Amino acid sequence: MIEKQNSSPNRRKKSILKIGMASVIITCVVGTASSFVFAKEIKVTVDDTERMLSGGMFQSVGAVLEGNGIELGDQYSVNVDTNSVLFTVNHVEVKSKASGQLSVDGKTIIYQTEAETVGDLLNEYDLKLNDLDRVEPGKSTSLKDVKEVEVIRVQVDELPSRQVVTYTTQNKDNPEMETGKTKLIQVGVDGESSQVERVLYENGVEVKREIIFDEIVTAPIPEIVEVGTKAAIVAPAPVTEAPVVETPAEPQAPVVESPAAAQAPVVVTPATAPTQTTATTTIPEGAVKMTIQCTAYTATGNATASGVMPKANHTVAAWKGLPFGTKIYIPAMGTTYTVEDRGGAVTEGIVDIYMDSYDACIQFGRQNLEAYIIY
Protein backbone atom coordinates (compact mmCIF):
# COMPACT_ATOMS: atom_id res chain seq x y z
CA MET A 1 0.00 0.00 0.00
CA ILE A 2 2.82 2.37 0.81
CA GLU A 3 4.50 1.77 -2.60
CA LYS A 4 1.30 2.53 -4.47
CA GLN A 5 0.92 5.83 -2.66
CA ASN A 6 4.48 7.00 -3.64
CA SER A 7 4.08 6.14 -7.32
CA SER A 8 0.97 8.23 -7.80
CA PRO A 9 2.67 11.70 -7.31
CA ASN A 10 5.47 10.73 -9.65
CA ARG A 11 3.05 9.89 -12.36
CA ARG A 12 1.33 13.25 -12.01
CA LYS A 13 4.62 15.11 -12.37
CA LYS A 14 5.49 13.22 -15.50
CA SER A 15 2.10 13.92 -17.03
CA ILE A 16 2.38 17.67 -16.33
CA LEU A 17 5.86 17.79 -17.85
CA LYS A 18 4.64 16.11 -21.00
CA ILE A 19 1.73 18.49 -21.35
CA GLY A 20 4.02 21.55 -20.93
CA MET A 21 6.45 20.33 -23.56
CA ALA A 22 3.61 19.66 -25.93
CA SER A 23 2.28 23.22 -25.45
CA VAL A 24 5.66 24.72 -26.22
CA ILE A 25 5.94 22.68 -29.39
CA ILE A 26 2.41 23.63 -30.51
CA THR A 27 3.08 27.33 -29.82
CA CYS A 28 6.23 27.29 -31.93
CA VAL A 29 4.47 25.54 -34.76
CA VAL A 30 1.51 27.95 -34.67
CA GLY A 31 3.76 31.05 -34.48
CA THR A 32 5.81 29.90 -37.43
CA ALA A 33 2.68 29.18 -39.46
CA SER A 34 1.02 32.46 -38.59
CA SER A 35 3.89 34.41 -40.09
CA PHE A 36 2.80 32.98 -43.44
CA VAL A 37 -0.93 32.76 -42.93
CA PHE A 38 -1.42 36.42 -41.70
CA ALA A 39 0.80 38.26 -44.30
CA LYS A 40 -0.77 40.01 -47.40
CA GLU A 41 0.43 41.58 -50.66
CA ILE A 42 -1.25 44.70 -52.13
CA LYS A 43 -0.76 46.73 -55.35
CA VAL A 44 0.35 50.33 -54.78
CA THR A 45 0.30 52.93 -57.61
CA VAL A 46 2.31 56.13 -57.06
CA ASP A 47 1.74 58.70 -59.86
CA ASP A 48 1.19 55.98 -62.49
CA THR A 49 4.07 53.80 -61.20
CA GLU A 50 2.92 50.41 -59.83
CA ARG A 51 4.56 48.39 -57.06
CA MET A 52 3.65 45.28 -55.06
CA LEU A 53 4.04 45.67 -51.28
CA SER A 54 3.48 43.14 -48.49
CA GLY A 55 2.73 43.48 -44.80
CA GLY A 56 0.85 42.01 -41.89
CA MET A 57 -2.86 41.71 -42.43
CA PHE A 58 -3.53 43.73 -39.32
CA GLN A 59 -1.00 46.50 -40.09
CA SER A 60 -2.34 49.93 -41.15
CA VAL A 61 -1.99 51.04 -44.76
CA GLY A 62 0.00 54.08 -43.65
CA ALA A 63 2.47 51.91 -41.71
CA VAL A 64 2.98 49.57 -44.69
CA LEU A 65 3.56 52.57 -47.07
CA GLU A 66 5.94 54.27 -44.67
CA GLY A 67 7.76 51.00 -44.07
CA ASN A 68 8.40 50.80 -47.81
CA GLY A 69 9.75 54.37 -48.07
CA ILE A 70 6.54 56.05 -49.26
CA GLU A 71 6.07 59.10 -47.04
CA LEU A 72 2.82 60.99 -47.49
CA GLY A 73 2.30 64.75 -47.05
CA ASP A 74 -0.29 67.42 -47.85
CA GLN A 75 0.83 67.42 -51.47
CA TYR A 76 -0.38 63.85 -51.97
CA SER A 77 -3.81 62.22 -52.02
CA VAL A 78 -4.59 58.55 -51.20
CA ASN A 79 -7.68 56.70 -52.39
CA VAL A 80 -8.11 54.87 -49.03
CA ASP A 81 -7.93 55.80 -45.36
CA THR A 82 -4.31 55.28 -44.29
CA ASN A 83 -5.55 54.01 -40.92
CA SER A 84 -7.33 51.08 -42.58
CA VAL A 85 -5.83 47.61 -41.86
CA LEU A 86 -4.18 45.88 -44.76
CA PHE A 87 -6.57 42.95 -45.05
CA THR A 88 -9.44 45.40 -46.00
CA VAL A 89 -7.75 46.81 -49.13
CA ASN A 90 -6.32 45.41 -52.33
CA HIS A 91 -5.13 48.51 -54.25
CA VAL A 92 -3.73 51.78 -52.95
CA GLU A 93 -3.41 54.85 -55.29
CA VAL A 94 -1.12 57.68 -54.26
CA LYS A 95 -1.29 60.84 -56.44
CA SER A 96 0.46 64.18 -56.31
CA LYS A 97 -2.06 67.04 -55.90
CA ALA A 98 -2.27 69.70 -58.64
CA SER A 99 -1.24 73.18 -57.49
CA GLY A 100 -1.33 76.68 -58.97
CA GLN A 101 -3.34 79.91 -58.81
CA LEU A 102 -6.94 80.64 -59.77
CA SER A 103 -7.95 84.22 -60.68
CA VAL A 104 -11.65 85.03 -60.39
CA ASP A 105 -13.74 88.13 -59.62
CA GLY A 106 -10.70 90.23 -58.71
CA LYS A 107 -9.29 87.60 -56.32
CA THR A 108 -6.37 85.17 -56.59
CA ILE A 109 -6.77 81.71 -54.99
CA ILE A 110 -3.72 79.51 -54.43
CA TYR A 111 -5.03 75.97 -54.88
CA GLN A 112 -3.74 72.47 -54.06
CA THR A 113 -6.34 70.03 -55.22
CA GLU A 114 -7.13 66.46 -56.12
CA ALA A 115 -9.18 67.74 -59.06
CA GLU A 116 -7.96 66.45 -62.41
CA THR A 117 -9.30 69.09 -64.85
CA VAL A 118 -10.01 72.82 -64.87
CA GLY A 119 -13.74 72.04 -64.84
CA ASP A 120 -13.29 69.86 -61.73
CA LEU A 121 -11.43 72.74 -60.06
CA LEU A 122 -14.32 75.15 -60.74
CA ASN A 123 -16.76 72.64 -59.28
CA GLU A 124 -14.58 72.21 -56.20
CA TYR A 125 -14.77 75.97 -55.51
CA ASP A 126 -18.45 76.13 -56.59
CA LEU A 127 -17.71 78.66 -59.34
CA LYS A 128 -20.46 79.11 -61.94
CA LEU A 129 -19.94 80.54 -65.44
CA ASN A 130 -22.67 82.73 -66.92
CA ASP A 131 -23.71 82.36 -70.57
CA LEU A 132 -21.00 84.69 -71.90
CA ASP A 133 -18.30 83.93 -69.32
CA ARG A 134 -15.32 81.74 -70.14
CA VAL A 135 -12.35 80.14 -68.40
CA GLU A 136 -8.78 80.01 -69.69
CA PRO A 137 -7.59 77.36 -70.29
CA GLY A 138 -10.76 75.42 -71.14
CA LYS A 139 -12.64 73.20 -68.72
CA SER A 140 -11.30 69.94 -70.21
CA THR A 141 -7.64 70.94 -69.70
CA SER A 142 -5.70 68.71 -67.28
CA LEU A 143 -4.46 70.55 -64.21
CA LYS A 144 -1.13 68.76 -64.57
CA ASP A 145 -0.43 70.90 -67.63
CA VAL A 146 -1.23 74.35 -66.18
CA LYS A 147 -0.24 76.55 -63.26
CA GLU A 148 -2.64 79.47 -63.84
CA VAL A 149 -6.39 79.40 -64.35
CA GLU A 150 -8.45 82.54 -65.02
CA VAL A 151 -12.22 83.01 -65.01
CA ILE A 152 -13.20 85.85 -67.39
CA ARG A 153 -16.53 87.54 -66.71
CA VAL A 154 -18.05 88.85 -69.95
CA GLN A 155 -20.68 91.61 -70.10
CA VAL A 156 -22.37 93.25 -73.11
CA ASP A 157 -24.16 96.62 -72.93
CA GLU A 158 -26.07 98.50 -75.64
CA LEU A 159 -25.71 102.27 -75.29
CA PRO A 160 -28.04 104.67 -77.20
CA SER A 161 -26.73 108.13 -78.09
CA ARG A 162 -27.33 111.20 -80.27
CA GLN A 163 -24.53 112.23 -82.63
CA VAL A 164 -23.88 115.43 -84.60
CA VAL A 165 -23.78 115.01 -88.38
CA THR A 166 -21.47 117.76 -89.63
CA TYR A 167 -22.65 119.69 -92.66
CA THR A 168 -20.59 119.76 -95.85
CA THR A 169 -19.53 122.77 -97.92
CA GLN A 170 -20.38 122.96 -101.61
CA ASN A 171 -18.62 125.43 -103.89
CA LYS A 172 -20.42 126.74 -106.98
CA ASP A 173 -18.61 128.57 -109.76
CA ASN A 174 -19.95 132.03 -110.55
CA PRO A 175 -18.66 133.29 -113.90
CA GLU A 176 -20.12 136.73 -113.18
CA MET A 177 -17.95 137.18 -110.04
CA GLU A 178 -14.26 138.01 -110.22
CA THR A 179 -11.73 135.32 -109.38
CA GLY A 180 -10.71 135.37 -105.71
CA LYS A 181 -14.09 136.54 -104.45
CA THR A 182 -16.63 134.34 -102.69
CA LYS A 183 -20.20 134.75 -101.59
CA LEU A 184 -22.13 132.67 -99.07
CA ILE A 185 -25.40 131.55 -100.61
CA GLN A 186 -26.66 129.13 -97.97
CA VAL A 187 -25.64 128.77 -94.34
CA GLY A 188 -24.68 125.22 -93.35
CA VAL A 189 -26.50 123.58 -90.44
CA ASP A 190 -25.39 120.41 -88.65
CA GLY A 191 -27.78 117.47 -88.55
CA GLU A 192 -28.35 114.78 -85.92
CA SER A 193 -28.37 110.98 -85.91
CA SER A 194 -29.58 108.34 -83.45
CA GLN A 195 -27.06 105.59 -82.70
CA VAL A 196 -26.84 102.44 -80.60
CA GLU A 197 -23.40 101.08 -79.73
CA ARG A 198 -22.72 97.57 -78.45
CA VAL A 199 -19.89 97.54 -75.91
CA LEU A 200 -18.11 94.35 -74.78
CA TYR A 201 -16.47 94.24 -71.35
CA GLU A 202 -14.17 91.54 -69.98
CA ASN A 203 -13.63 91.63 -66.22
CA GLY A 204 -14.98 95.18 -66.24
CA VAL A 205 -12.60 96.45 -68.96
CA GLU A 206 -13.93 97.57 -72.37
CA VAL A 207 -12.39 95.46 -75.13
CA LYS A 208 -14.68 96.12 -78.12
CA ARG A 209 -17.22 98.70 -79.30
CA GLU A 210 -19.32 98.64 -82.47
CA ILE A 211 -22.27 100.59 -83.90
CA ILE A 212 -25.25 98.31 -84.42
CA PHE A 213 -27.84 100.99 -85.29
CA ASP A 214 -27.42 104.38 -86.97
CA GLU A 215 -30.31 106.47 -88.31
CA ILE A 216 -30.44 110.10 -89.45
CA VAL A 217 -32.95 112.04 -87.35
CA THR A 218 -32.29 115.48 -88.85
CA ALA A 219 -30.44 115.73 -92.15
CA PRO A 220 -27.64 118.32 -92.31
CA ILE A 221 -28.05 121.36 -94.56
CA PRO A 222 -24.99 121.91 -96.75
CA GLU A 223 -23.19 125.25 -96.87
CA ILE A 224 -23.20 126.66 -100.39
CA VAL A 225 -20.55 129.16 -101.41
CA GLU A 226 -20.27 130.88 -104.77
CA VAL A 227 -16.69 131.19 -106.03
CA GLY A 228 -15.83 133.78 -108.64
CA THR A 229 -14.26 132.52 -111.88
CA LYS A 230 -14.35 135.71 -113.94
CA ALA A 231 -10.90 137.05 -114.79
CA ALA A 232 -10.37 140.63 -113.63
CA ILE A 233 -10.27 143.16 -116.46
CA VAL A 234 -7.35 145.55 -116.20
CA ALA A 235 -8.17 148.91 -117.89
CA PRO A 236 -5.26 150.33 -119.94
CA ALA A 237 -3.72 153.56 -118.67
CA PRO A 238 -5.18 156.61 -120.45
CA VAL A 239 -2.89 158.16 -123.12
CA THR A 240 -2.69 161.99 -123.07
CA GLU A 241 -1.77 163.55 -126.41
CA ALA A 242 0.46 166.58 -126.33
CA PRO A 243 -1.36 169.64 -127.73
CA VAL A 244 -0.28 170.81 -131.17
CA VAL A 245 1.10 174.40 -131.06
CA GLU A 246 1.17 176.21 -134.40
CA THR A 247 4.25 178.33 -135.14
CA PRO A 248 3.28 181.69 -136.76
CA ALA A 249 4.70 182.34 -140.24
CA GLU A 250 7.72 184.62 -140.41
CA PRO A 251 6.80 188.08 -141.74
CA GLN A 252 8.34 189.20 -145.08
CA ALA A 253 8.90 192.65 -143.85
CA PRO A 254 11.63 193.59 -141.44
CA VAL A 255 12.87 190.96 -139.21
CA VAL A 256 10.75 190.55 -136.17
CA GLU A 257 11.93 188.71 -133.12
CA SER A 258 10.34 185.30 -132.84
CA PRO A 259 7.85 185.07 -130.05
CA ALA A 260 8.89 183.04 -127.03
CA ALA A 261 8.21 179.37 -127.38
CA ALA A 262 4.91 178.53 -125.89
CA GLN A 263 5.12 176.20 -122.87
CA ALA A 264 3.39 172.86 -123.18
CA PRO A 265 0.22 172.89 -121.14
CA VAL A 266 0.33 170.89 -117.95
CA VAL A 267 -2.15 168.04 -117.98
CA VAL A 268 -3.47 167.46 -114.48
CA THR A 269 -4.62 163.88 -113.76
CA PRO A 270 -7.49 163.95 -111.33
CA ALA A 271 -6.83 162.13 -108.05
CA THR A 272 -8.49 158.76 -107.73
CA ALA A 273 -11.54 159.00 -105.53
CA PRO A 274 -11.14 156.96 -102.34
CA THR A 275 -13.03 153.70 -102.49
CA GLN A 276 -15.47 152.77 -99.77
CA THR A 277 -14.77 149.02 -100.07
CA THR A 278 -12.08 147.37 -97.94
CA ALA A 279 -11.73 144.15 -99.97
CA THR A 280 -9.45 141.42 -98.69
CA THR A 281 -9.09 137.63 -98.68
CA THR A 282 -6.45 137.40 -95.96
CA ILE A 283 -7.35 136.69 -92.35
CA PRO A 284 -5.77 139.46 -90.25
CA GLU A 285 -3.13 138.37 -87.76
CA GLY A 286 -4.39 138.22 -84.17
CA ALA A 287 -8.06 138.24 -85.22
CA VAL A 288 -10.61 136.43 -83.06
CA LYS A 289 -12.77 133.96 -84.99
CA MET A 290 -16.48 133.66 -84.24
CA THR A 291 -19.81 133.06 -86.00
CA ILE A 292 -22.09 136.10 -86.01
CA GLN A 293 -25.63 136.72 -87.18
CA CYS A 294 -25.66 139.33 -89.94
CA THR A 295 -28.57 141.56 -90.96
CA ALA A 296 -28.64 144.64 -93.19
CA TYR A 297 -29.93 148.24 -93.08
CA THR A 298 -29.84 151.22 -95.45
CA ALA A 299 -29.81 155.01 -95.47
CA THR A 300 -31.78 156.90 -92.82
CA GLY A 301 -30.41 160.32 -93.70
CA ASN A 302 -28.76 160.59 -90.29
CA ALA A 303 -25.20 160.20 -89.13
CA THR A 304 -24.14 157.05 -87.33
CA ALA A 305 -23.86 156.79 -83.54
CA SER A 306 -20.14 157.53 -83.92
CA GLY A 307 -20.94 160.81 -85.71
CA VAL A 308 -19.90 159.88 -89.25
CA MET A 309 -22.11 159.19 -92.25
CA PRO A 310 -22.55 155.48 -93.05
CA LYS A 311 -20.90 154.02 -96.14
CA ALA A 312 -21.70 150.80 -97.99
CA ASN A 313 -19.07 148.04 -97.80
CA HIS A 314 -17.60 149.82 -94.81
CA THR A 315 -20.01 150.59 -91.97
CA VAL A 316 -21.57 148.09 -89.58
CA ALA A 317 -23.64 148.53 -86.43
CA ALA A 318 -22.48 146.24 -83.59
CA TRP A 319 -23.14 145.61 -79.89
CA LYS A 320 -21.64 147.84 -77.21
CA GLY A 321 -18.93 145.33 -76.42
CA LEU A 322 -17.19 146.27 -79.69
CA PRO A 323 -15.83 149.85 -79.52
CA PHE A 324 -16.19 152.23 -82.46
CA GLY A 325 -13.35 151.65 -84.91
CA THR A 326 -13.21 147.88 -84.32
CA LYS A 327 -12.55 145.99 -87.59
CA ILE A 328 -14.61 142.94 -88.58
CA TYR A 329 -13.42 140.79 -91.49
CA ILE A 330 -16.18 138.61 -93.04
CA PRO A 331 -14.65 136.16 -95.60
CA ALA A 332 -18.01 135.39 -97.25
CA MET A 333 -18.38 139.11 -98.09
CA GLY A 334 -14.70 139.54 -98.96
CA THR A 335 -14.73 142.77 -96.92
CA THR A 336 -13.32 144.19 -93.70
CA TYR A 337 -15.95 146.40 -92.02
CA THR A 338 -15.61 149.10 -89.35
CA VAL A 339 -17.87 149.40 -86.31
CA GLU A 340 -19.39 152.92 -86.56
CA ASP A 341 -22.98 152.50 -85.47
CA ARG A 342 -25.31 150.96 -82.87
CA GLY A 343 -28.83 149.56 -83.09
CA GLY A 344 -31.69 148.77 -80.75
CA ALA A 345 -31.95 145.17 -82.02
CA VAL A 346 -28.20 144.71 -82.34
CA THR A 347 -27.36 142.58 -79.31
CA GLU A 348 -24.24 140.52 -78.64
CA GLY A 349 -23.36 138.26 -81.59
CA ILE A 350 -25.34 140.33 -84.12
CA VAL A 351 -24.08 142.94 -86.60
CA ASP A 352 -26.13 145.13 -88.97
CA ILE A 353 -24.33 145.78 -92.27
CA TYR A 354 -25.00 149.11 -94.01
CA MET A 355 -26.00 148.74 -97.69
CA ASP A 356 -26.79 151.13 -100.54
CA SER A 357 -30.41 150.18 -101.09
CA TYR A 358 -33.46 148.60 -99.52
CA ASP A 359 -33.52 145.91 -102.24
CA ALA A 360 -29.95 144.93 -101.37
CA CYS A 361 -30.96 144.59 -97.72
CA ILE A 362 -33.96 142.38 -98.60
CA GLN A 363 -31.82 140.19 -100.86
CA PHE A 364 -29.19 139.77 -98.13
CA GLY A 365 -31.74 138.85 -95.47
CA ARG A 366 -30.37 137.27 -92.29
CA GLN A 367 -27.29 135.02 -92.40
CA ASN A 368 -24.96 133.33 -89.91
CA LEU A 369 -21.45 134.03 -91.16
CA GLU A 370 -17.93 133.29 -90.07
CA ALA A 371 -16.18 136.48 -88.97
CA TYR A 372 -12.81 137.61 -87.61
CA ILE A 373 -12.76 140.50 -85.14
CA ILE A 374 -9.70 142.73 -84.87
CA TYR A 375 -9.79 144.57 -81.59
C-alpha positions in Angstrom: 0.0 0.0 0.0 2.8 2.4 0.8 4.5 1.8 -2.6 1.3 2.5 -4.5 0.9 5.8 -2.7 4.5 7.0 -3.6 4.1 6.1 -7.3 1.0 8.2 -7.8 2.7 11.7 -7.3 5.5 10.7 -9.7 3.1 9.9 -12.4 1.3 13.2 -12.0 4.6 15.1 -12.4 5.5 13.2 -15.5 2.1 13.9 -17.0 2.4 17.7 -16.3 5.9 17.8 -17.9 4.6 16.1 -21.0 1.7 18.5 -21.3 4.0 21.6 -20.9 6.5 20.3 -23.6 3.6 19.7 -25.9 2.3 23.2 -25.4 5.7 24.7 -26.2 5.9 22.7 -29.4 2.4 23.6 -30.5 3.1 27.3 -29.8 6.2 27.3 -31.9 4.5 25.5 -34.8 1.5 28.0 -34.7 3.8 31.1 -34.5 5.8 29.9 -37.4 2.7 29.2 -39.5 1.0 32.5 -38.6 3.9 34.4 -40.1 2.8 33.0 -43.4 -0.9 32.8 -42.9 -1.4 36.4 -41.7 0.8 38.3 -44.3 -0.8 40.0 -47.4 0.4 41.6 -50.7 -1.3 44.7 -52.1 -0.8 46.7 -55.3 0.4 50.3 -54.8 0.3 52.9 -57.6 2.3 56.1 -57.1 1.7 58.7 -59.9 1.2 56.0 -62.5 4.1 53.8 -61.2 2.9 50.4 -59.8 4.6 48.4 -57.1 3.7 45.3 -55.1 4.0 45.7 -51.3 3.5 43.1 -48.5 2.7 43.5 -44.8 0.8 42.0 -41.9 -2.9 41.7 -42.4 -3.5 43.7 -39.3 -1.0 46.5 -40.1 -2.3 49.9 -41.1 -2.0 51.0 -44.8 0.0 54.1 -43.7 2.5 51.9 -41.7 3.0 49.6 -44.7 3.6 52.6 -47.1 5.9 54.3 -44.7 7.8 51.0 -44.1 8.4 50.8 -47.8 9.7 54.4 -48.1 6.5 56.1 -49.3 6.1 59.1 -47.0 2.8 61.0 -47.5 2.3 64.7 -47.0 -0.3 67.4 -47.9 0.8 67.4 -51.5 -0.4 63.9 -52.0 -3.8 62.2 -52.0 -4.6 58.5 -51.2 -7.7 56.7 -52.4 -8.1 54.9 -49.0 -7.9 55.8 -45.4 -4.3 55.3 -44.3 -5.6 54.0 -40.9 -7.3 51.1 -42.6 -5.8 47.6 -41.9 -4.2 45.9 -44.8 -6.6 43.0 -45.1 -9.4 45.4 -46.0 -7.7 46.8 -49.1 -6.3 45.4 -52.3 -5.1 48.5 -54.3 -3.7 51.8 -53.0 -3.4 54.8 -55.3 -1.1 57.7 -54.3 -1.3 60.8 -56.4 0.5 64.2 -56.3 -2.1 67.0 -55.9 -2.3 69.7 -58.6 -1.2 73.2 -57.5 -1.3 76.7 -59.0 -3.3 79.9 -58.8 -6.9 80.6 -59.8 -8.0 84.2 -60.7 -11.7 85.0 -60.4 -13.7 88.1 -59.6 -10.7 90.2 -58.7 -9.3 87.6 -56.3 -6.4 85.2 -56.6 -6.8 81.7 -55.0 -3.7 79.5 -54.4 -5.0 76.0 -54.9 -3.7 72.5 -54.1 -6.3 70.0 -55.2 -7.1 66.5 -56.1 -9.2 67.7 -59.1 -8.0 66.5 -62.4 -9.3 69.1 -64.8 -10.0 72.8 -64.9 -13.7 72.0 -64.8 -13.3 69.9 -61.7 -11.4 72.7 -60.1 -14.3 75.1 -60.7 -16.8 72.6 -59.3 -14.6 72.2 -56.2 -14.8 76.0 -55.5 -18.5 76.1 -56.6 -17.7 78.7 -59.3 -20.5 79.1 -61.9 -19.9 80.5 -65.4 -22.7 82.7 -66.9 -23.7 82.4 -70.6 -21.0 84.7 -71.9 -18.3 83.9 -69.3 -15.3 81.7 -70.1 -12.4 80.1 -68.4 -8.8 80.0 -69.7 -7.6 77.4 -70.3 -10.8 75.4 -71.1 -12.6 73.2 -68.7 -11.3 69.9 -70.2 -7.6 70.9 -69.7 -5.7 68.7 -67.3 -4.5 70.6 -64.2 -1.1 68.8 -64.6 -0.4 70.9 -67.6 -1.2 74.3 -66.2 -0.2 76.5 -63.3 -2.6 79.5 -63.8 -6.4 79.4 -64.3 -8.5 82.5 -65.0 -12.2 83.0 -65.0 -13.2 85.9 -67.4 -16.5 87.5 -66.7 -18.1 88.9 -70.0 -20.7 91.6 -70.1 -22.4 93.2 -73.1 -24.2 96.6 -72.9 -26.1 98.5 -75.6 -25.7 102.3 -75.3 -28.0 104.7 -77.2 -26.7 108.1 -78.1 -27.3 111.2 -80.3 -24.5 112.2 -82.6 -23.9 115.4 -84.6 -23.8 115.0 -88.4 -21.5 117.8 -89.6 -22.7 119.7 -92.7 -20.6 119.8 -95.9 -19.5 122.8 -97.9 -20.4 123.0 -101.6 -18.6 125.4 -103.9 -20.4 126.7 -107.0 -18.6 128.6 -109.8 -20.0 132.0 -110.5 -18.7 133.3 -113.9 -20.1 136.7 -113.2 -18.0 137.2 -110.0 -14.3 138.0 -110.2 -11.7 135.3 -109.4 -10.7 135.4 -105.7 -14.1 136.5 -104.5 -16.6 134.3 -102.7 -20.2 134.7 -101.6 -22.1 132.7 -99.1 -25.4 131.5 -100.6 -26.7 129.1 -98.0 -25.6 128.8 -94.3 -24.7 125.2 -93.4 -26.5 123.6 -90.4 -25.4 120.4 -88.6 -27.8 117.5 -88.5 -28.3 114.8 -85.9 -28.4 111.0 -85.9 -29.6 108.3 -83.5 -27.1 105.6 -82.7 -26.8 102.4 -80.6 -23.4 101.1 -79.7 -22.7 97.6 -78.5 -19.9 97.5 -75.9 -18.1 94.4 -74.8 -16.5 94.2 -71.3 -14.2 91.5 -70.0 -13.6 91.6 -66.2 -15.0 95.2 -66.2 -12.6 96.4 -69.0 -13.9 97.6 -72.4 -12.4 95.5 -75.1 -14.7 96.1 -78.1 -17.2 98.7 -79.3 -19.3 98.6 -82.5 -22.3 100.6 -83.9 -25.2 98.3 -84.4 -27.8 101.0 -85.3 -27.4 104.4 -87.0 -30.3 106.5 -88.3 -30.4 110.1 -89.5 -32.9 112.0 -87.3 -32.3 115.5 -88.8 -30.4 115.7 -92.1 -27.6 118.3 -92.3 -28.1 121.4 -94.6 -25.0 121.9 -96.7 -23.2 125.2 -96.9 -23.2 126.7 -100.4 -20.5 129.2 -101.4 -20.3 130.9 -104.8 -16.7 131.2 -106.0 -15.8 133.8 -108.6 -14.3 132.5 -111.9 -14.3 135.7 -113.9 -10.9 137.1 -114.8 -10.4 140.6 -113.6 -10.3 143.2 -116.5 -7.3 145.6 -116.2 -8.2 148.9 -117.9 -5.3 150.3 -119.9 -3.7 153.6 -118.7 -5.2 156.6 -120.5 -2.9 158.2 -123.1 -2.7 162.0 -123.1 -1.8 163.6 -126.4 0.5 166.6 -126.3 -1.4 169.6 -127.7 -0.3 170.8 -131.2 1.1 174.4 -131.1 1.2 176.2 -134.4 4.2 178.3 -135.1 3.3 181.7 -136.8 4.7 182.3 -140.2 7.7 184.6 -140.4 6.8 188.1 -141.7 8.3 189.2 -145.1 8.9 192.6 -143.8 11.6 193.6 -141.4 12.9 191.0 -139.2 10.8 190.6 -136.2 11.9 188.7 -133.1 10.3 185.3 -132.8 7.8 185.1 -130.0 8.9 183.0 -127.0 8.2 179.4 -127.4 4.9 178.5 -125.9 5.1 176.2 -122.9 3.4 172.9 -123.2 0.2 172.9 -121.1 0.3 170.9 -117.9 -2.1 168.0 -118.0 -3.5 167.5 -114.5 -4.6 163.9 -113.8 -7.5 163.9 -111.3 -6.8 162.1 -108.1 -8.5 158.8 -107.7 -11.5 159.0 -105.5 -11.1 157.0 -102.3 -13.0 153.7 -102.5 -15.5 152.8 -99.8 -14.8 149.0 -100.1 -12.1 147.4 -97.9 -11.7 144.2 -100.0 -9.4 141.4 -98.7 -9.1 137.6 -98.7 -6.5 137.4 -96.0 -7.3 136.7 -92.3 -5.8 139.5 -90.3 -3.1 138.4 -87.8 -4.4 138.2 -84.2 -8.1 138.2 -85.2 -10.6 136.4 -83.1 -12.8 134.0 -85.0 -16.5 133.7 -84.2 -19.8 133.1 -86.0 -22.1 136.1 -86.0 -25.6 136.7 -87.2 -25.7 139.3 -89.9 -28.6 141.6 -91.0 -28.6 144.6 -93.2 -29.9 148.2 -93.1 -29.8 151.2 -95.4 -29.8 155.0 -95.5 -31.8 156.9 -92.8 -30.4 160.3 -93.7 -28.8 160.6 -90.3 -25.2 160.2 -89.1 -24.1 157.0 -87.3 -23.9 156.8 -83.5 -20.1 157.5 -83.9 -20.9 160.8 -85.7 -19.9 159.9 -89.3 -22.1 159.2 -92.2 -22.6 155.5 -93.0 -20.9 154.0 -96.1 -21.7 150.8 -98.0 -19.1 148.0 -97.8 -17.6 149.8 -94.8 -20.0 150.6 -92.0 -21.6 148.1 -89.6 -23.6 148.5 -86.4 -22.5 146.2 -83.6 -23.1 145.6 -79.9 -21.6 147.8 -77.2 -18.9 145.3 -76.4 -17.2 146.3 -79.7 -15.8 149.8 -79.5 -16.2 152.2 -82.5 -13.4 151.7 -84.9 -13.2 147.9 -84.3 -12.5 146.0 -87.6 -14.6 142.9 -88.6 -13.4 140.8 -91.5 -16.2 138.6 -93.0 -14.7 136.2 -95.6 -18.0 135.4 -97.2 -18.4 139.1 -98.1 -14.7 139.5 -99.0 -14.7 142.8 -96.9 -13.3 144.2 -93.7 -16.0 146.4 -92.0 -15.6 149.1 -89.4 -17.9 149.4 -86.3 -19.4 152.9 -86.6 -23.0 152.5 -85.5 -25.3 151.0 -82.9 -28.8 149.6 -83.1 -31.7 148.8 -80.7 -32.0 145.2 -82.0 -28.2 144.7 -82.3 -27.4 142.6 -79.3 -24.2 140.5 -78.6 -23.4 138.3 -81.6 -25.3 140.3 -84.1 -24.1 142.9 -86.6 -26.1 145.1 -89.0 -24.3 145.8 -92.3 -25.0 149.1 -94.0 -26.0 148.7 -97.7 -26.8 151.1 -100.5 -30.4 150.2 -101.1 -33.5 148.6 -99.5 -33.5 145.9 -102.2 -30.0 144.9 -101.4 -31.0 144.6 -97.7 -34.0 142.4 -98.6 -31.8 140.2 -100.9 -29.2 139.8 -98.1 -31.7 138.8 -95.5 -30.4 137.3 -92.3 -27.3 135.0 -92.4 -25.0 133.3 -89.9 -21.4 134.0 -91.2 -17.9 133.3 -90.1 -16.2 136.5 -89.0 -12.8 137.6 -87.6 -12.8 140.5 -85.1 -9.7 142.7 -84.9 -9.8 144.6 -81.6 
